Amino acid sequence: MLKQQLQQKLQQKLSPQQIQLIRLLELPAIELEERVKHELEDNPALEEGKEITDDFDRTDEGGDELASNDMDGGTESDTDLSLGDYMSEDDIPDYKLRELSERVERKEDVPFSVSESLNEYLLQQLGLRDLPEKQIKIGEYIIGNIDDDGYLRRDLSAIADDLVFQAGQDVTEEEIGEVLTIIQDFDPAGVAARNLQECLLLQLARREKTPDTELAIRMLTDYFDEFTRKHYDKIIRGLDIDEAALKRAIHEITTLDPKPCGSWGGSMETALSQVIPDFVVEAVNGELILSMNNRGIPDMRISREYAEMFQDYAGNKANQTSKMKEAVQFVKQKLDSAQWFIDAIRQRQETLQRTMETIILLQRDFFLTGDEATLRPMILKDVAERAGYDISTISRVSNSKYVQTNFGIYPLKYFFSESMQTDSGEEISTREVKKIMKEHIDGEDKRKPLTDEELASILKEKGYIIARRTVAKYREQLGIPVARLRKEI
């Protein structure tokens, strides 16, 4: 049965420029640099250099009229496209052209060196072994499944199935185990281990045989769970040793690397792991100076060549064909997209600037002294109200952004913390409480670490009324394990 009804809806839609700005706000400096390079390569109407054109007006009417003209084969007056919005009337002086040409010639491309990867290093060692062709094929597949930290986290049965279906190699788990044993003899020590226990044992097996290393091997083989849980009393009774011998064996284990290939990486990984600050705040004679890190972001402008092309197409209205109109629409779309991107980058810079100015205003004492105790309680809402932005905008700005100060580089999220009141009613940052907790944990007797209940009592004596579960939450945020796991012999 057909029904007819009238429905009223209220919807909020983001324009393409708003969506683009939201995405750009979330990008840190190094990713924004890549985004700008991609846009310069993708849009021929956008080029690098100082802007020599006026901002042009983009009206939906122009695009609608052009589309209507294509549909209806309209008249000359239907397509009112003006070049004055796209380019300046003045030509570029000759000396400017020479300056730009010389600047391009001076620019040198720095070669990017890529060092040997872990996979290549292991394959090189495999090639030095005199092995049958079948074992080489198995070894290559095993190496291809080793993670970046050096572990093999796939079952041998799964590898056997893959070799059958993908490589046509009918192998057993025993044959794969034999090749795996060979690979585990490669450098670095501990590579291709299937778990932490095996990784540590592989490293100990290569050390000089001493009573301490042999005791450490026995401990990891028979009492690994007790060792990880620090149940030292059970280990002493089970191995029939004294506390001094246990301490020496534990020292042998603590010198091992739980991730033998964790630090392995080429120049690409090193470059990506470097922190590039988005802001620089300098304290000079009691004054704070803020600057944006825009070194990797070039100036952008509308391509004069494309603007002139648009002028030629739009000016020849009398002889316009359907293909000519499509060309005009294409060029106009590229010009609009280029100007939208320039505007979005400019608005992003303004948003970041105003947000950082507000954070500096709220945390002025910290930027002058670098003392963590001077950090004021601050949440996203505090910055949003003073900067005049929405909370979601402040959240995007503070995500993955860093600021360089006289005292080091900090993530913007470092300056946000909740507030709590002391017994005297004074508002302080929770970061100050965490700092006090960490100082007491660092100075505790490791033979008898402080429990969460004892930490809560210490904080109460200092005027911070905090429940034990809150202390546990702060401890976990600091990445500090419970008292039992901090215990040492």
C-alpha positions as CSV (number, residue, x, y, z in Angstrom):
1,M,0.0,0.0,0.0
2,L,1.4,3.3,-1.0
3,K,1.7,6.1,1.6
4,Q,2.4,9.7,1.2
5,Q,3.8,11.7,4.1
6,L,5.5,15.1,4.7
7,Q,8.6,14.9,6.8
8,Q,10.8,17.8,8.1
9,K,14.5,17.2,8.9
10,L,17.2,19.4,10.2
11,Q,20.7,18.3,9.1
12,Q,24.1,19.8,9.4
13,K,26.5,19.3,6.5
14,L,30.1,20.2,6.3
15,S,31.4,21.9,3.2
16,P,34.5,20.3,1.4
17,Q,36.6,23.2,2.8
18,Q,35.5,22.5,6.4
19,I,36.3,18.8,6.0
20,Q,39.7,19.6,4.6
21,L,40.5,22.1,7.4
22,I,39.5,19.5,10.0
23,R,41.9,16.9,8.5
24,L,44.7,19.5,8.2
25,L,44.3,20.5,11.9
26,E,45.0,17.0,13.1
27,L,48.3,16.7,11.1
28,P,51.6,17.4,12.9
29,A,54.3,19.4,11.1
30,I,56.1,16.5,9.4
31,E,52.8,15.0,8.0
32,L,51.6,18.4,6.9
33,E,54.8,18.8,4.9
34,E,54.0,15.6,3.1
35,R,50.4,16.6,2.6
36,V,51.5,19.9,1.0
37,K,53.9,18.1,-1.3
38,H,51.2,15.7,-2.4
39,E,48.8,18.6,-3.1
40,L,51.5,20.4,-5.2
41,E,52.1,17.3,-7.2
42,D,48.4,16.4,-7.6
43,N,47.0,19.9,-8.5
44,P,48.6,21.6,-11.5
45,A,46.9,24.9,-10.7
46,L,48.8,25.1,-7.4
47,E,52.5,25.9,-7.4
48,E,55.2,26.8,-4.9
49,G,56.2,30.4,-4.4
50,K,55.1,33.8,-3.0
51,E,51.5,34.7,-3.8
52,I,51.3,37.1,-6.7
53,T,47.5,37.0,-7.1
54,D,44.5,38.3,-5.3
55,D,42.2,35.8,-3.6
56,F,39.4,35.1,-6.0
57,D,35.7,34.7,-5.1
58,R,34.2,31.3,-5.5
59,T,30.5,31.3,-6.0
60,D,28.3,28.3,-6.5
61,E,26.3,30.3,-9.0
62,G,29.1,30.2,-11.5
63,G,29.4,26.4,-11.3
64,D,25.6,26.0,-11.5
65,E,25.4,28.3,-14.5
66,L,28.1,26.4,-16.2
67,A,26.5,23.1,-15.6
68,S,23.1,24.5,-16.7
69,N,24.8,25.8,-19.9
70,D,26.1,22.3,-20.6
71,M,22.7,20.8,-20.2
72,D,20.7,23.4,-22.1
73,G,23.3,24.6,-24.6
74,G,22.7,28.1,-23.2
75,T,23.6,31.5,-24.6
76,E,26.8,33.5,-24.2
77,S,25.4,35.5,-21.3
78,D,24.8,32.3,-19.3
79,T,28.6,31.7,-18.7
80,D,29.9,34.7,-16.8
81,L,33.4,33.7,-16.0
82,S,35.9,36.4,-15.1
83,L,39.7,36.1,-14.8
84,G,40.1,39.1,-12.6
85,D,39.5,36.9,-9.6
86,Y,42.3,34.5,-10.5
87,M,45.3,36.7,-11.4
88,S,46.8,40.1,-11.1
89,E,46.9,42.5,-14.0
90,D,50.6,43.2,-13.4
91,D,53.2,41.0,-15.0
92,I,56.0,39.5,-13.0
93,P,59.1,41.7,-13.3
94,D,62.1,40.2,-15.0
95,Y,64.3,40.5,-11.9
96,K,61.7,38.4,-10.0
97,L,61.8,35.7,-12.6
98,R,65.6,35.6,-12.5
99,E,65.5,35.4,-8.7
100,L,63.1,32.5,-8.8
101,S,65.2,30.7,-11.4
102,E,68.4,31.2,-9.3
103,R,66.6,29.9,-6.2
104,V,65.5,26.7,-8.0
105,E,69.1,26.2,-9.3
106,R,70.5,26.6,-5.8
107,K,68.2,24.0,-4.3
108,E,70.1,20.8,-3.8
109,D,68.4,17.4,-3.3
110,V,69.9,15.7,-0.3
111,P,70.3,11.9,-1.0
112,F,68.3,9.7,1.4
113,S,70.4,6.8,2.6
114,V,68.6,3.6,3.5
115,S,70.5,1.1,5.6
116,E,70.2,-2.7,5.6
117,S,66.9,-4.0,7.0
118,L,66.6,-6.8,9.5
119,N,65.0,-9.1,6.8
120,E,67.9,-8.4,4.4
121,Y,70.5,-9.0,7.2
122,L,69.0,-12.4,8.1
123,L,68.7,-13.5,4.4
124,Q,72.3,-12.6,4.0
125,Q,73.3,-14.9,6.8
126,L,71.0,-17.6,5.4
127,G,72.9,-17.4,2.1
128,L,76.2,-18.0,3.9
129,R,75.0,-21.4,5.1
130,D,75.5,-24.5,3.0
131,L,71.9,-25.7,3.0
132,P,69.7,-27.7,0.6
133,E,67.4,-25.8,-1.7
134,K,64.3,-27.0,0.3
135,Q,65.7,-25.7,3.6
136,I,66.6,-22.4,2.0
137,K,63.0,-22.0,0.8
138,I,61.7,-22.8,4.3
139,G,64.3,-20.4,5.9
140,E,63.3,-17.5,3.5
141,Y,59.6,-18.0,4.5
142,I,60.4,-18.1,8.2
143,I,62.5,-14.9,7.9
144,G,59.6,-13.2,6.1
145,N,57.4,-13.9,9.1
146,I,59.7,-12.5,11.7
147,D,58.4,-9.3,13.3
148,D,60.3,-6.0,13.5
149,D,61.3,-6.8,17.1
150,G,62.8,-10.1,16.1
151,Y,60.1,-12.5,17.3
152,L,58.4,-15.3,15.2
153,R,54.8,-15.2,16.4
154,R,53.3,-17.7,14.0
155,D,52.8,-21.4,14.8
156,L,54.9,-23.8,12.8
157,S,51.7,-25.6,11.7
158,A,50.4,-22.3,10.1
159,I,53.8,-21.8,8.3
160,A,53.6,-25.4,7.0
161,D,50.1,-24.8,5.6
162,D,51.3,-21.6,3.9
163,L,54.2,-23.3,2.3
164,V,52.0,-26.0,0.9
165,F,49.4,-23.6,-0.6
166,Q,51.5,-20.7,-1.6
167,A,55.0,-22.1,-2.4
168,G,54.0,-25.7,-3.3
169,Q,56.4,-27.0,-0.6
170,D,55.1,-30.1,1.2
171,V,57.0,-29.9,4.6
172,T,56.4,-31.1,8.1
173,E,56.6,-29.2,11.3
174,E,59.8,-31.1,12.2
175,E,61.5,-29.9,9.1
176,I,60.4,-26.3,9.8
177,G,61.7,-26.7,13.4
178,E,65.1,-27.8,12.1
179,V,65.4,-24.7,9.9
180,L,64.1,-22.5,12.7
181,T,66.9,-23.7,15.0
182,I,69.5,-22.7,12.3
183,I,68.0,-19.2,12.1
184,Q,68.0,-18.8,15.9
185,D,71.7,-19.2,15.7
186,F,71.9,-16.0,13.6
187,D,72.8,-12.6,14.8
188,P,71.5,-10.7,16.8
189,A,71.2,-13.2,19.6
190,G,67.6,-14.1,20.4
191,V,66.2,-13.6,16.9
192,A,63.4,-15.8,15.7
193,A,62.3,-16.6,19.3
194,R,58.6,-17.6,19.7
195,N,58.2,-16.0,23.1
196,L,60.1,-14.1,25.8
197,Q,61.3,-17.2,27.6
198,E,62.9,-18.6,24.5
199,C,64.4,-15.3,23.5
200,L,66.2,-14.9,26.9
201,L,67.4,-18.6,26.8
202,L,68.8,-18.2,23.3
203,Q,70.9,-15.2,24.5
204,L,72.1,-17.0,27.6
205,A,73.1,-20.1,25.5
206,R,75.7,-17.9,23.7
207,R,77.3,-16.6,26.9
208,E,80.3,-18.1,28.6
209,K,79.3,-21.0,30.8
210,T,79.6,-19.9,34.4
211,P,77.7,-20.9,37.6
212,D,75.6,-17.7,37.3
213,T,74.6,-18.2,33.7
214,E,73.8,-21.9,34.3
215,L,71.6,-21.0,37.3
216,A,69.9,-18.3,35.2
217,I,69.1,-20.9,32.5
218,R,67.7,-23.3,35.1
219,M,65.6,-20.4,36.6
220,L,64.1,-19.4,33.2
221,T,63.5,-23.0,32.2
222,D,61.9,-24.3,35.3
223,Y,60.6,-21.2,37.2
224,F,59.9,-18.7,34.5
225,D,56.4,-17.8,35.8
226,E,57.7,-17.4,39.3
227,F,60.5,-15.2,38.0
228,T,58.1,-12.9,36.1
229,R,55.9,-12.6,39.2
230,K,58.9,-12.0,41.4
231,H,58.1,-14.9,43.7
232,Y,61.7,-15.2,44.8
233,D,61.0,-17.3,47.9
234,K,59.6,-20.1,45.7
235,I,62.7,-20.0,43.4
236,I,65.1,-20.1,46.4
237,R,63.3,-23.2,47.8
238,G,62.9,-24.9,44.4
239,L,66.5,-24.5,43.3
240,D,67.9,-24.8,46.8
241,I,70.1,-21.7,46.6
242,D,70.8,-18.7,48.8
243,E,69.8,-15.2,48.2
244,A,73.2,-14.1,47.0
245,A,73.2,-16.7,44.2
246,L,69.7,-15.7,43.2
247,K,70.8,-12.1,43.0
248,R,73.7,-12.9,40.7
249,A,71.5,-15.0,38.4
250,I,68.9,-12.2,38.2
251,H,71.7,-9.8,37.3
252,E,72.6,-12.0,34.4
253,I,69.0,-12.0,33.2
254,T,68.5,-8.3,33.5
255,T,71.5,-7.6,31.2
256,L,69.7,-9.5,28.4
257,D,67.6,-7.7,25.7
258,P,63.9,-8.7,25.7
259,K,63.6,-7.2,22.2
260,P,66.8,-8.1,20.4
261,C,65.8,-6.4,17.2
262,G,63.8,-3.6,18.7
263,S,66.4,-1.0,18.0
264,W,67.0,-2.3,14.4
265,G,66.0,0.2,11.8
266,G,67.2,2.1,8.8
267,S,67.3,5.8,8.3
268,M,63.7,5.9,7.3
269,E,62.5,4.6,10.7
270,T,64.9,7.0,12.4
271,A,63.5,9.9,10.5
272,L,60.0,9.0,11.2
273,S,60.7,8.6,14.9
274,Q,62.2,12.1,15.3
275,V,59.9,14.7,16.9
276,I,59.4,17.8,14.9
277,P,58.0,20.6,17.1
278,D,55.1,22.6,15.6
279,F,55.7,25.5,18.0
280,V,58.7,27.2,19.5
281,V,58.3,29.2,22.7
282,E,61.3,31.1,23.9
283,A,61.7,32.9,27.2
284,V,63.8,36.0,26.8
285,N,64.2,38.4,29.7
286,G,60.9,37.4,31.3
287,E,59.0,37.6,28.0
288,L,57.6,34.7,26.0
289,I,58.1,34.7,22.3
290,L,56.0,32.3,20.2
291,S,56.9,31.3,16.7
292,M,55.4,28.6,14.3
293,N,57.6,26.0,12.8
294,N,56.8,26.5,9.1
295,R,60.2,25.7,7.7
296,G,59.0,22.6,5.7
297,I,55.9,24.3,4.4
298,P,56.5,26.4,1.3
299,D,54.5,29.4,0.2
300,M,51.9,28.5,-2.3
301,R,50.1,30.4,-5.0
302,I,47.7,30.0,-7.9
303,S,49.4,29.0,-11.2
304,R,49.6,31.9,-13.6
305,E,49.7,29.5,-16.5
306,Y,46.4,27.9,-15.5
307,A,44.8,31.3,-14.8
308,E,45.8,32.5,-18.3
309,M,44.4,29.2,-19.7
310,F,41.1,29.9,-18.0
311,Q,41.1,33.4,-19.4
312,D,41.6,32.0,-22.9
313,Y,38.8,29.5,-22.6
314,A,36.3,31.8,-20.8
315,G,37.0,34.7,-23.2
316,N,36.2,32.8,-26.3
317,K,32.5,32.6,-25.6
318,A,31.3,32.9,-29.2
319,N,33.0,29.7,-30.3
320,Q,32.5,27.5,-27.2
321,T,31.7,23.9,-27.9
322,S,30.7,21.3,-25.4
323,K,34.3,20.1,-25.1
324,M,35.4,23.7,-24.6
325,K,32.9,24.1,-21.7
326,E,34.2,20.9,-20.1
327,A,37.7,22.3,-20.3
328,V,36.6,25.5,-18.7
329,Q,34.8,23.5,-15.9
330,F,38.0,21.4,-15.3
331,V,40.3,24.4,-15.1
332,K,37.9,26.3,-12.8
333,Q,37.6,23.2,-10.6
334,K,41.4,23.0,-10.3
335,L,41.7,26.7,-9.5
336,D,39.0,26.5,-6.9
337,S,40.7,23.5,-5.3
338,A,44.0,25.3,-5.2
339,Q,42.6,28.4,-3.6
340,W,40.6,26.3,-1.1
341,F,43.8,24.5,-0.1
342,I,45.7,27.8,0.3
343,D,42.9,29.2,2.5
344,A,42.7,26.0,4.6
345,I,46.5,26.1,5.3
346,R,46.2,29.8,6.2
347,Q,43.2,29.1,8.5
348,R,45.0,26.1,10.1
349,Q,48.0,28.3,11.0
350,E,45.7,31.0,12.5
351,T,43.9,28.3,14.6
352,L,47.1,26.8,15.8
353,Q,48.6,30.2,16.6
354,R,45.6,31.4,18.7
355,T,45.3,28.1,20.5
356,M,49.0,28.1,21.5
357,E,48.8,31.7,22.6
358,T,46.0,30.7,24.9
359,I,48.0,27.8,26.3
360,I,50.9,30.1,26.9
361,L,48.6,32.5,28.7
362,L,47.3,29.8,31.0
363,Q,50.7,28.1,31.6
364,R,52.9,31.2,31.6
365,D,54.8,30.3,34.8
366,F,55.8,26.9,33.4
367,F,57.2,28.3,30.2
368,L,59.2,30.8,32.2
369,T,60.6,28.4,34.8
370,G,60.2,24.9,33.5
371,D,59.0,23.8,36.9
372,E,56.4,21.1,36.7
373,A,54.9,22.2,40.0
374,T,53.9,25.5,38.4
375,L,51.5,23.8,35.9
376,R,48.0,25.0,36.4
377,P,45.0,22.7,36.1
378,M,43.8,23.0,32.5
379,I,41.3,21.1,30.4
380,L,40.1,21.4,26.8
381,K,37.2,23.6,27.8
382,D,39.4,26.2,29.4
383,V,41.4,26.7,26.2
384,A,38.3,26.6,24.0
385,E,36.5,29.3,25.9
386,R,39.5,31.7,25.8
387,A,40.5,30.9,22.2
388,G,36.9,31.1,20.9
389,Y,36.9,27.7,19.3
390,D,34.9,24.5,19.9
391,I,36.3,21.9,22.2
392,S,36.7,19.4,19.3
393,T,38.9,21.9,17.5
394,I,41.2,22.3,20.5
395,S,41.3,18.5,20.8
396,R,42.4,18.2,17.1
397,V,45.0,20.9,17.6
398,S,46.5,19.4,20.7
399,N,46.7,15.9,19.1
400,S,50.2,14.8,17.9
401,K,51.6,18.4,18.3
402,Y,54.8,19.3,20.1
403,V,56.2,22.6,21.4
404,Q,59.9,23.4,21.9
405,T,60.7,25.4,25.0
406,N,63.9,26.5,26.8
407,F,63.5,23.3,28.9
408,G,62.9,20.7,26.3
409,I,60.2,19.5,23.8
410,Y,56.8,18.7,25.2
411,P,53.6,17.3,23.6
412,L,50.7,19.7,23.9
413,K,48.7,17.1,25.8
414,Y,51.4,17.4,28.5
415,F,49.9,20.8,29.6
416,F,46.3,19.4,30.0
417,S,45.5,17.9,33.4
418,E,42.6,17.7,35.8
419,S,42.3,19.7,39.0
420,M,41.9,18.6,42.6
421,Q,41.6,20.4,45.9
422,T,43.9,20.1,48.8
423,D,42.6,20.0,52.4
424,S,43.0,23.8,52.5
425,G,40.7,24.2,49.4
426,E,43.5,25.2,47.0
427,E,43.2,23.9,43.4
428,I,46.2,22.1,42.1
429,S,47.0,20.0,39.0
430,T,46.9,16.3,39.3
431,R,50.4,16.3,37.7
432,E,51.8,17.7,40.9
433,V,50.3,14.8,42.8
434,K,51.8,12.3,40.3
435,K,55.2,14.0,40.7
436,I,55.1,13.5,44.5
437,M,54.1,9.9,44.0
438,K,57.0,9.2,41.6
439,E,59.5,10.9,43.9
440,H,58.5,8.6,46.8
441,I,58.4,5.5,44.6
442,D,61.9,6.3,43.2
443,G,63.2,6.7,46.8
444,E,61.5,3.7,48.3
445,D,63.2,0.6,49.8
446,K,63.1,-1.8,46.8
447,R,63.1,-4.7,49.2
448,K,59.8,-3.5,50.6
449,P,58.1,-1.2,48.0
450,L,55.3,1.2,49.0
451,T,51.8,-0.1,48.4
452,D,49.0,2.0,47.1
453,E,47.5,2.3,50.5
454,E,50.9,3.6,51.9
455,L,51.2,6.1,49.1
456,A,47.6,7.3,49.8
457,S,48.6,7.8,53.5
458,I,51.8,9.8,52.5
459,L,49.8,12.0,50.2
460,K,47.2,12.6,53.0
461,E,49.9,13.8,55.3
462,K,51.0,16.3,52.7
463,G,47.4,17.6,52.4
464,Y,46.2,15.7,49.4
465,I,43.1,13.7,50.2
466,I,43.1,10.9,47.6
467,A,41.5,7.5,47.7
468,R,43.6,4.3,47.2
469,R,41.9,3.5,43.9
470,T,42.8,7.0,42.6
471,V,46.4,6.4,43.6
472,A,46.3,3.2,41.7
473,K,45.0,5.1,38.6
474,Y,47.7,7.7,38.8
475,R,50.3,5.0,39.2
476,E,49.1,3.2,36.1
477,Q,49.1,6.4,34.2
478,L,52.8,6.9,35.2
479,G,53.5,3.4,33.9
480,I,54.7,2.1,37.3
481,P,53.8,-1.5,38.2
482,V,52.3,-2.6,41.5
483,A,54.5,-2.9,44.7
484,R,55.0,-6.7,44.3
485,L,56.5,-6.3,40.8
486,R,58.8,-3.5,42.0
487,K,60.3,-5.7,44.6
488,E,64.1,-6.4,44.3
489,I,66.4,-8.7,46.2
